[in-house]
Amino acid sequence: MKIKQSILLAVFGTLSASHANALTLWDAYFLALKNDPSYKAAQADYRAGMEEGRIANAPLLPQLSLSFFQGDAKADRTQNTLLGPRTDVTDYSIKNNQIQLRQAIVNMAAWSRAKQGDLIQDQSKIKAIGSRNELATRVVSSYFTALTTLEQVELAKAQEKAATERFKEIESSVKSGESSRTDLARARAQKDLRVAERLEIQDNLDLVLRQLEDITGKTIESLSLLPSTVKTPPISTEYTYSGLETFTLRNNPKILSAAIDIQISEQEVKKRRAGHYPTLDLVASKSDSDSESINTIGQKTKQEQIALQMQIPLFSGFGTSAEVTKAKAQSDRTEAVWQGTIYDVLNKFRTQFSRTQNSLAKIEAYERAVESAREALKAAELAKKFDLQIRSDVLTAQAELNNAEKEYSRIRYESYSSLIELHSLAGKLENSDLKKLSDFISREGRSVKFDRASIPKYEFLNPKQLPPLDENILIPSSNPEKSSDAPILEQSESSLVKNTVDNVTVYGIDANTNQKSTVDLSPPSVVPPPQMRLGPRR
């Protein structure tokens, strides 16, 4: 079977004593901060949100504008005289330059909008923290998934080798009459199953490594596995359930962001309600005009003004009241979303807390299960030598050992992922936690090297220069080619028949008895659909 270049090219049995080329957890996190597309988008959202405060406060600051108006005009002026109407044509130049300063004094909508801007800024900071935690969680999850799969590959190879040797042993014992053909069939089934499992895990390994490479933007050549004897994580787990739950409610980024949404929606209600209130502005202007109108031709005017401008809304067609009602409904929605966010976060918190608290006990239990399964296998093999047990008992013991080893490998990495997820949910995940965990794995683990195809750069893709669309792909051909490998069946020619009963038109299919040897592929005639009438039938 040929393996594509994107799949693993070498066997994962080559070990290296040095960790110089191994991608550590800290390296993966550092690369993800620079290369992960989702985190880049979150950083862009953060920068945009930090400008929202300046945008929202702008209407409350002085507004200074300068205008220039200069051009030529032509006027036809008609006057009634004793001799009749007289028309004069006048050409003149117009100039009107003005500078104006406007300062809002009373504007409830602008004040509410400014408070919204400050809240959005705070929310952007909280979302940035949440996106960092989410990235750290994804990196840890993807990294440990890759390590788990790597370890599963090694276990699958060892189990396949053991199953193959046991099959050969039973095959030879069948010839000598020491084993039955049933034992041989079970051994062959177990060997084939181990081969299939190994192939499936290797395919899955390429997938999980590609996912980690998509996050980090780096081709992975080596990773470090945890030793089987390590159980205690380097991150502190000294906390109580009630204390950590309270800390989570106060510091979880999603809960805090949802709470700020409530405050933003409340300001939105005030902003919409401000449509009923008057506004007061201070306006100061200075203008310099020349021949501003036909009545001031040849006159130069310099004018300075300072005034208070008040606008009082009287009637807006009930639009303002509707906007207030809509804003209140949206405010109620944000409160419901906030409650739902709390429930969702607490459910995840309880799940990860339970996994974290029971992780050490689970690891020890699975470790004892592996040891017991090995002892059971040894006992079964020893008993078989003295004809105290049958071959099927040995195969069963081998299968139990295989399952125990897989679960023991999985639970060790799952406990670390649960611990990081718990710290992320509580809002207390620090970079130092990832650094400690990364150094711990690099120091205590062993490196596995492998060859992989490099990550394609896709430099030919440019979102601003898309290739032209092929219209043949979007528009089906009106005359499709008469090419098909399927045999042509004899079909009867059918037509639509219209039956009218009680003003109800029904279309049915009338099949003729004449048979045709070929199928007519010409476009059928379009039959217009029946006309539908509204209202009850009469």
C-alpha positions, 0 to 999 in steps of 0.5 A: 500500500502506497502512503501519500507524501502527506502521511508519515514517511518513517516508522516512529521507532527511532528514539533520540536522547536529545530534545534539541529538535523536539517541538516543546509545548512552550514552543508550540504556544509561542508559534501559535501566538504568531501564526494561528489564524483564529488568534490573529482575528481575535487580536484584530478584534481587540485593536478595533474594540480599543478604538471604540472608546475614542469613536464614542467620545468624539461627539462630546468633544468640540467639532470644528469645521472649515468650509470654502465656497467660491465660484461664478454665478449668472443671474437673470433679473426682470423688473416691471417698468413703465415701458414694460418688463426689463431683464438684466443679465448679470455675471458675478463671482461668489465667495463664502468662507466659514469656520464653525465650532460646535460643542454639545452641552446637553445630548443624552444620546451622545453621553450614553454612546460614550459610556457604551464606548468605554464598556466596549473597550473593557469588553475588548480587553476581557475578550483578548484574555479569553482568546489567549486562554482559548488558544492555550487550551487548543494548543494543549489539547492538540499537543497532548492529542498528538502525544497520545496518538504517538504513544498509541502508535508505539503500543499498537506496534508492540501489540501487533508484534506480540499478536503476530508472534502468538499467532505463529506459536499457535499455528505451529502448535496446531500442527503438533496437535497441542492447540485447536483450530478455534485457538488458531482462528482467534489468534488470527483474528486478534493479529488482524485486528491489531494490524487494522488498529495500527493502520487506523492510528497511524492515519489518525496520527497524520491528522492530529499532527496536521491540526497542530501544524495548522495552529503553529505554522511549523512542520513537526519533526519531533515530539517528547512523550511523557514517561509512564511513571510520571503521575503528579503534574507540575501545576498547583492543584491546591484549591477547594471546589467552592473557592475555585467556583467563586473565583470562576464566576468572578473572573471567567472571560465569557461570564464577564463579557456577557455581564458587560453586554448587559451594561451595554444594552442598558445604555442602548435603552437610555440612548434610544430614550434620549430621542424624546429629550431636547439637545443643546449645542453651543455654536460659534462661527466666523464667515467672510463672504463676497456677493453671497446672493443676487441682492448683495452683489458687490458687497463684502461681509464679515460676520462673527456669531455665537449662539445656543442652539436647542432642538426639541423633538415633537413627533417622530411617527412613534419611531422613538418609542418603538426603538426604546421597546426594541432596546428593552427586549434586547436588554432582556435577551442579554440577561438571558444569555448571561444566565445561560453563559453562567450555566454553561461555564459552570457545567464545564467547570464541574466536569473538568474539576471532577476529572482533575480531582480524580485524575491521580486516582484514575492514573494509579488505578489504570497503572495497577490494571496494567500491572495486573493484566501483565501478571494475568498474562504471565500466569496464563502463559505459565499455566498453558505450559503445564496444560492447566489452561487453554490457549483462549485464556492466553488470548483473552489475557493479552487483549485485556493487557492491550486495553489496559495499556491504551487507557493508561496512556490516554488518561495520563494526557487527559488529566493534564488537558483537564487541568489546563482547561480548568485553569482557563475556565477559572480565568487563572491560566498564566503563561508560567503554567504552560512553561512549567508543564513544557519544561517538565515534559521536555525534562522527564520525557523521551523524544520521538523523531519522524519525517514529514512532508513540509507544510505547503505555503499556498503562495499562489492564493491571493484574496485580492486577486481571485481567478475568474470563475468558470461559468461552465461550473456554475451553469449546467449545460442545456444539452448534456452529452448522451454518455453513460455507462449504464444500459438504456432501459425501455421507458414509456412515454408519459404526459401530463393530463389536466383533470378539472373537477369542481374548479380544482385542477389536478395534474396526473401522469398518463402513460402510453402503452407504446414502448421505445427502445431508447430514451429521449434526452431532449429537454421536455416541454415545460408545463405551467403549474396550476393557478392557486387562489387564495381563500376557501374553496366554494 
